[in-house]
Amino acid sequence: MLRHVDLCSGIGGFSLGFEWAGLSQPILFCDTEEWCRKILNKHWPDVPIANDVKELANDPTQIPDCDILTAGYPCQPFSLAGERKGTEDDRHIWPYIRQIIASKRPAWCVLENVYGHISMGLDQVLADLEAEGYATRTFIVPACGVNAPHRRDRVWIVGHTTDNGCIGRGETDGREGQTHQPQQQPSVRGEPIRPSEDVAHTVSNRSEAGLPRQVAGEEGVSEEPFDSRDRQRGWSAENCWATEPAVGRVAHGIPRSVDRLKGLGNAIVPQIAMQIGLSIKNNL
């Protein structure tokens, strides 16, 4: 199992998806929200949790060596809801995440953000990763691509290096700054989807063409990634949304409902992380 540092962890979507894939185990979480930290501590009680990415960047000795680093860094600088202030937004923390990547040199980086990141900020992120010696591929994968009943387009960035990464350290092939070379990257395939009347989509005028339905390795999903505990909860590879509750946004009598809604709204879809994890695992 790879060692996984999960920054901007939220409620642990990346770690859960990668565990389902049998790819990695988390060794460090980091999130500013107290409620999210409580959720992480409940499900991963033995994993340390930091509070602030900026503090970790300023003192990277707090971060253990890792094989894979993930971050669903704040979307507000690039989203319409956040007024798209970009680098002028106080919540713009990508430079700190880049600093951590440069210091720890994980072999793999997987990042996630909103659709609006494509037209603001994405080019800089890819250029920064290239400068650090990472080859990258970028995907748009919606939640409905793994059969969720809502659209939720998101940008996913997969970066990989063999130059001074924790895996294969010293096994560089001599090429520096290599990026945007799909033929040399692990295969993460997708196919177009067509919108369904059963899928909620909050941005009705967005282009539907060319969005991947799912991402998977060359052999596809070749194993059952869910353990007995997951199956008891109703999760299965055949229908991982079988037990999704029909709880509306204005539900009364639910403890910490505001925190729950905020946590879910900021969360990544772990089923997508699982598919990315399986693709990485198939290419190790």
C-alpha positions as CSV (number, residue, x, y, z in Angstrom):
1,M,0.0,0.0,0.0
2,L,1.3,3.5,-0.9
3,R,1.7,6.2,1.7
4,H,-0.9,8.9,1.2
5,V,-0.8,12.5,2.4
6,D,-4.3,14.0,2.0
7,L,-4.3,17.8,2.0
8,C,-7.6,19.8,2.0
9,S,-9.0,16.5,3.1
10,G,-12.6,17.5,3.7
11,I,-14.4,14.4,4.9
12,G,-11.9,12.0,3.4
13,G,-13.2,11.3,-0.1
14,F,-9.7,10.7,-1.6
15,S,-8.6,8.4,1.2
16,L,-11.8,6.4,1.1
17,G,-11.7,6.0,-2.7
18,F,-8.0,5.0,-2.7
19,E,-8.7,2.5,0.1
20,W,-11.5,1.0,-1.9
21,A,-9.0,0.7,-4.8
22,G,-6.5,-1.0,-2.6
23,L,-4.0,1.7,-3.6
24,S,-2.9,3.5,-0.4
25,Q,-3.4,4.2,3.3
26,P,-3.5,7.8,4.6
27,I,-0.7,8.9,6.8
28,L,-1.6,12.5,7.3
29,F,-4.7,14.6,6.9
30,C,-5.1,18.4,6.8
31,D,-8.2,20.5,6.9
32,T,-9.2,23.8,8.4
33,E,-12.8,22.8,9.3
34,E,-13.2,21.5,12.8
35,W,-16.2,19.3,11.9
36,C,-14.3,17.7,9.0
37,R,-11.5,16.9,11.3
38,K,-13.9,15.2,13.7
39,I,-15.2,13.0,10.8
40,L,-11.7,12.1,9.8
41,N,-10.7,11.3,13.3
42,K,-13.8,9.1,13.6
43,H,-13.0,7.0,10.6
44,W,-9.2,7.1,10.7
45,P,-8.4,7.5,14.5
46,D,-4.7,6.6,14.1
47,V,-3.9,9.1,11.4
48,P,-2.6,12.6,12.5
49,I,-4.6,15.6,11.3
50,A,-3.0,19.0,10.7
51,N,-5.1,22.2,10.6
52,D,-3.4,24.5,8.0
53,V,-1.7,23.8,4.7
54,K,0.2,27.1,5.0
55,E,1.8,25.9,8.3
56,L,2.8,22.6,6.7
57,A,4.3,24.4,3.7
58,N,6.3,26.7,6.0
59,D,7.6,23.6,8.0
60,P,7.5,20.6,5.7
61,T,9.3,18.5,8.4
62,Q,5.8,18.0,9.8
63,I,4.9,16.0,6.7
64,P,6.0,12.4,6.5
65,D,7.5,11.1,3.3
66,C,4.7,9.9,1.0
67,D,4.2,8.2,-2.3
68,I,1.0,10.0,-3.3
69,L,-0.4,13.4,-2.4
70,T,-3.9,14.6,-3.0
71,A,-5.6,18.0,-2.6
72,G,-9.0,19.2,-3.4
73,Y,-7.8,22.8,-2.9
74,P,-10.3,25.6,-2.3
75,C,-12.5,26.3,-5.4
76,Q,-13.7,29.8,-4.4
77,P,-10.9,31.6,-6.2
78,F,-12.0,30.0,-9.5
79,S,-15.8,29.6,-9.0
80,L,-18.6,31.9,-9.8
81,A,-19.9,31.5,-6.2
82,G,-16.5,32.8,-5.0
83,E,-16.6,35.8,-7.4
84,R,-13.5,34.4,-9.2
85,K,-10.9,36.6,-7.6
86,G,-8.1,34.2,-8.6
87,T,-4.8,34.8,-7.0
88,E,-6.2,37.9,-5.1
89,D,-8.5,35.6,-3.1
90,D,-7.3,34.9,0.5
91,R,-8.4,31.3,-0.1
92,H,-5.9,30.8,-3.0
93,I,-3.5,28.2,-1.5
94,W,-2.2,26.5,-4.6
95,P,1.3,28.1,-4.1
96,Y,1.6,26.4,-0.7
97,I,0.5,23.1,-2.1
98,R,3.1,23.5,-4.8
99,Q,5.7,24.2,-2.1
100,I,4.8,21.0,-0.3
101,I,5.0,19.0,-3.5
102,A,8.4,20.4,-4.3
103,S,9.6,19.6,-0.8
104,K,8.2,16.1,-0.4
105,R,8.5,14.9,-4.0
106,P,5.6,12.3,-4.1
107,A,5.6,10.1,-7.1
108,W,2.0,10.8,-7.7
109,C,-0.2,13.9,-7.2
110,V,-4.0,13.9,-7.7
111,L,-5.8,17.2,-7.5
112,E,-9.4,18.2,-7.9
113,N,-11.3,21.5,-8.4
114,V,-14.3,23.0,-10.0
115,Y,-15.1,23.3,-13.7
116,G,-14.3,27.0,-13.7
117,H,-10.7,26.2,-12.9
118,I,-10.2,25.4,-16.6
119,S,-10.6,29.1,-17.6
120,M,-8.8,30.5,-14.5
121,G,-5.8,29.1,-12.8
122,L,-5.4,25.6,-14.4
123,D,-2.7,26.6,-16.8
124,Q,-0.6,28.0,-13.9
125,V,-1.1,24.8,-11.9
126,L,0.0,22.6,-14.9
127,A,3.0,24.9,-15.5
128,D,4.0,24.7,-11.9
129,L,3.8,20.9,-11.9
130,E,5.9,20.8,-15.1
131,A,8.5,23.1,-13.5
132,E,8.7,20.5,-10.6
133,G,9.3,17.7,-13.1
134,Y,5.8,16.2,-13.1
135,A,4.1,15.0,-16.3
136,T,0.3,15.7,-16.1
137,R,-3.0,14.7,-17.5
138,T,-6.2,16.5,-16.9
139,F,-9.8,15.1,-17.0
140,I,-13.3,16.4,-16.6
141,V,-15.3,13.8,-14.8
142,P,-18.8,14.5,-13.5
143,A,-20.4,12.7,-10.6
144,C,-23.0,11.2,-12.9
145,G,-20.1,9.5,-14.6
146,V,-20.2,7.0,-11.7
147,N,-24.0,6.9,-11.7
148,A,-24.6,9.6,-9.0
149,P,-28.0,11.3,-9.6
150,H,-26.4,14.7,-10.1
151,R,-24.0,16.3,-12.6
152,R,-21.2,18.0,-10.6
153,D,-18.5,18.5,-13.3
154,R,-15.1,18.6,-11.7
155,V,-11.5,18.9,-13.0
156,W,-9.1,16.1,-12.0
157,I,-5.4,16.5,-12.4
158,V,-3.1,13.5,-12.3
159,G,0.6,14.2,-12.0
160,H,3.5,11.6,-12.0
161,T,7.2,11.8,-11.7
162,T,10.0,9.2,-11.4
163,D,12.5,11.9,-10.7
164,N,13.2,12.0,-6.9
165,G,9.8,10.6,-6.0
166,C,9.4,8.4,-3.0
167,I,8.7,5.5,-5.4
168,G,11.5,4.6,-7.8
169,R,13.8,7.3,-6.5
170,G,16.8,7.6,-8.7
171,E,15.1,5.8,-11.6
172,T,14.7,8.8,-13.8
173,D,14.9,8.3,-17.5
174,G,16.8,11.5,-18.0
175,R,14.0,13.7,-19.3
176,E,13.3,16.8,-17.3
177,G,10.2,18.9,-17.1
178,Q,8.2,16.4,-19.2
179,T,4.5,17.2,-19.4
180,H,1.4,17.0,-21.5
181,Q,2.5,13.7,-23.2
182,P,-0.5,11.4,-23.0
183,Q,1.2,8.5,-24.8
184,Q,3.7,8.2,-22.0
185,Q,1.2,8.5,-19.1
186,P,-0.8,5.8,-17.3
187,S,-4.0,5.1,-19.1
188,V,-7.1,6.8,-17.6
189,R,-9.8,6.3,-20.1
190,G,-13.3,7.8,-20.5
191,E,-16.1,8.0,-22.9
192,P,-18.7,10.7,-23.7
193,I,-21.9,10.8,-21.7
194,R,-25.3,12.2,-22.6
195,P,-27.3,14.1,-20.0
196,S,-30.3,12.3,-18.5
197,E,-33.5,13.7,-17.3
198,D,-32.8,11.9,-14.0
199,V,-29.5,13.8,-13.4
200,A,-29.6,17.2,-11.6
201,H,-27.4,19.8,-13.3
202,T,-27.1,23.3,-11.8
203,V,-25.4,24.8,-14.9
204,S,-27.8,24.2,-17.7
205,N,-25.9,25.9,-20.5
206,R,-22.7,24.0,-20.1
207,S,-21.4,22.0,-23.1
208,E,-22.3,18.3,-22.7
209,A,-19.9,17.0,-25.4
210,G,-16.8,15.0,-24.7
211,L,-17.2,14.5,-20.9
212,P,-15.8,11.2,-19.7
213,R,-18.3,8.8,-18.2
214,Q,-15.8,7.1,-16.0
215,V,-12.0,6.6,-15.6
216,A,-10.5,3.2,-15.4
217,G,-7.3,1.3,-16.0
218,E,-6.6,-0.8,-19.1
219,E,-8.2,-3.8,-17.5
220,G,-11.1,-1.9,-16.1
221,V,-12.4,-2.6,-12.6
222,S,-10.9,-6.0,-12.1
223,E,-11.7,-6.7,-8.5
224,E,-14.3,-6.1,-5.8
225,P,-13.0,-3.0,-4.0
226,F,-15.5,-3.0,-1.2
227,D,-15.0,-5.0,2.1
228,S,-17.7,-6.6,4.2
229,R,-18.2,-3.4,6.3
230,D,-18.9,-1.4,3.1
231,R,-21.4,-4.1,1.9
232,Q,-23.2,-4.0,5.2
233,R,-23.7,-0.3,4.5
234,G,-25.2,-1.0,1.2
235,W,-22.2,-0.3,-1.0
236,S,-21.3,-2.5,-3.9
237,A,-19.5,-2.3,-7.2
238,E,-22.7,-3.0,-9.0
239,N,-24.7,-0.2,-7.4
240,C,-22.7,2.1,-5.1
241,W,-25.5,4.6,-4.9
242,A,-28.2,2.1,-3.7
243,T,-28.6,3.5,-0.3
244,E,-28.3,7.2,-1.0
245,P,-30.9,8.9,1.3
246,A,-33.6,11.1,-0.2
247,V,-32.8,13.9,2.2
248,G,-33.6,17.4,0.8
249,R,-31.5,20.5,1.4
250,V,-34.1,21.8,3.9
251,A,-34.4,18.8,6.2
252,H,-35.4,19.4,9.9
253,G,-34.3,17.5,12.9
254,I,-30.9,16.4,11.6
255,P,-28.0,17.1,14.0
256,R,-25.3,19.4,12.7
257,S,-27.2,19.7,9.4
258,V,-25.4,22.9,8.3
259,D,-22.0,21.2,8.9
260,R,-23.1,18.1,7.1
261,L,-24.4,20.0,4.0
262,K,-21.2,22.1,3.9
263,G,-19.0,19.0,4.2
264,L,-20.9,17.2,1.5
265,G,-20.9,20.3,-0.8
266,N,-17.1,20.6,-0.5
267,A,-16.5,16.8,-0.7
268,I,-15.1,15.0,-3.7
269,V,-16.9,11.9,-5.1
270,P,-15.0,8.9,-3.7
271,Q,-16.2,6.6,-6.4
272,I,-14.3,8.7,-8.9
273,A,-11.2,8.7,-6.7
274,M,-11.5,4.9,-6.6
275,Q,-11.4,4.6,-10.4
276,I,-8.3,6.9,-10.5
277,G,-6.7,4.9,-7.8
278,L,-7.3,1.7,-9.7
279,S,-5.7,3.2,-12.8
280,I,-2.7,4.3,-10.8
281,K,-2.5,0.8,-9.2
282,N,-2.6,-0.9,-12.6
283,N,0.4,1.2,-13.7
284,L,2.7,0.7,-10.7
